[in-house]
Amino acid sequence: MPSARQSSLRWSWWNLLLLVPLLMLITPWFNSDEPRLLGLPFFYWYQFVWVPLGVLCVGIVYVKTKDQPTVTGKPDLLGVDDLDEGAK
Amino acid sequence: MQWTELVVFSALFLLVTVLGFVAARWKAGDTLDHLDEWGLGGRKFGSWITWFLVGGDLYTAYTFVAVPALVFGAGAMGFFALPYTVILYPIVFLPLVRMWSVSRVHGYVTPADFVRGRYGSHWLALLVAITGIVATMPYIALQLVGLEAVLRSMGLNGAGILGHAPLFIAFVILALYTYQSGLRAPALIAFVKDTLIYLVILVAVIYLPAKFGGWGAIFDSAQAKFDATPAKGDGILLNGNNQLQYATLALGSALALFLYPHSLTGILASRGRNVIKRNMVALPAYSLLLGLLAMLGFVAIIAGVKPITNEATGRPDTNTIVPELFGQEFPSWFAGVAFAAIGIGALVPAAIMSIAAANLWTRNIYKEYLKKDATPAQEAKQAKLASLVVKFGAVAFIVFIDPQFSIDLQLIGGVMILQTLPAVAIALYTRWFHVYGLIAGWVVGMGWGMWLLYGIPSADGKRPHFGGSALALDKLSLFGWHPFAGSTLQIYVGAVAVVANLLVAVLVTVVARRLRVFNGTDETQADDYHVDEDSPRVKPVAVH
């Protein structure tokens, strides 16, 4: 099988932020009328607050992972001696 | 007949018709006789165009009439559209850029193209293609439901076949400029559509609450109405039984949305990875809009809006409540603008969906089975013709068959498309699943999902089958065993079906790997998933 040639994943710890918006699926936390804001029951304005929070999470991941090289496989410029530190 | 509305509507409709035809020359490449050009607009849309295009594609006219209608009828449950479109972008942020890169390297146009390349199996690709086409068709038909709701609100509410004539005319025009200009037409029209929608909704959510004594009064009157109805599931808050349904429906819909071929079309048409990433940050602006719009369903309650009766079916059509609300509360000219926003809002997704379905047909059925040596020019020709067939098929659906059928089918479509999650989305990350496992999982998830939907009666008890997507856990049965007997909780059918799909896929994969069954050839390489626009490895666009 050719699938195990090399890992195709690039991991960054910032990616975990993308899981944060899933917290808004926990309905018991916000299924209530009070406190109201501008007349809106808590159920509604709480979920509206998640719109900018979601944007923030995705935005941070975008900015923080932007500088990572997206293409590997460039020629390896390190010489054998540089890699083999113990030889010196 | 409401003449002012009709004149404003027609003027704006004329404007987008001109745009649709002119679009063929907008940022034109060397040729339109290639799917990269006709079907993907030359794969070079930047951040702004992509924002309008994908926004116009995902937030459809049907969404804009059906979500407030659901809130009007059931209350809080209809608000699932907001969490759905908030969690959507974080979930798809990483997989979509991988999909873009691998498609750019290998010239994939459809999700089924990717599956074909990843697993070397035209059968698995065929399953994905058919699922995509079948799930998209009723979705196109529903755009017509949205368009027709507006036309009927303007007084074009004739009976019988003739009553559908305005809809038919609008669609012939749409079909012609999509045929000529391809994806560039909806991309250009989306600018008009989205500008109108933002304008209309912002005015409505500022003006209407002030008129009815603020949101507090609006929600109180809605609660009073829901208390008075015999139905148990409605109210301005969720109850003990439908919270799981709310969460699983939002999650399931978010996982499904970018498996739809038309969503992916907008992504593959973009220029590079950063365009997509920026859009994942910027697209929630539409979610905000959708949330505000959903609450207009409550405004319609306090305003005492009555859904008008569709003269073609003889039943009240709750999808008309938003158009009726605008017609009732705003001056005629502004109502005309609002109607045009919804009407044009139907054209953009209908065009993109028909292009996506046509691409699937051409790439994964026509070229795979009917004419293996088709040239790119022949592919483009075939796709153009297929887009016409798809659109007129959708019109026929609405005109000759009860529109309710399309609504049922769209409900089914969401569950169906979710069954391609392992073969399309998970395959972007790993090839661990065996091709036989994926096929077996698809069959089980699809079959069981359909069976469960078939057994759900509608909330008002009038229809015994396909009445909704909320399954009472009590009814869940595994070969006669009821693991949750007595539970009154409800869950989204799609979630149940996709879990079954994954379990079967894992089991069959383990067995197939034990027996060392050949798992197809992967033409993609690990690096393909990270290639960006400036890489020498991207495939040139539209080469013959």
Interface residues (C-beta under 8 A of the other chain):
Chain A: M1 P2 S3 R5 Q6 S7 S8 L9 R10 N15 L17 L18 L19 V20 P21 L22 M24 L25 I26 T27 P28 N31 S32 D33 R36 L38 G39 L40 P41 F43 Y44 Q47 F48 W50 V51 G54 V55 C57 V58 G59 V61 Y62 K66 T70 V71 T72 G73
Chain B: A76 F79 L82 P83 V86 I87 Y89 P90 I91 F93 L94 S101 P209 G214 W215 G216 A217 I218 F219 I236 L237 L238 Q243 Y246 A247 A250 L251 R273 N274 K277 R278 M280 V281 P284 S287 L288 G291 M295 Y429 T430 R431 W432 N519 T521 D522 Q525 A526 D527 Y529 H530 V531 D532 S535
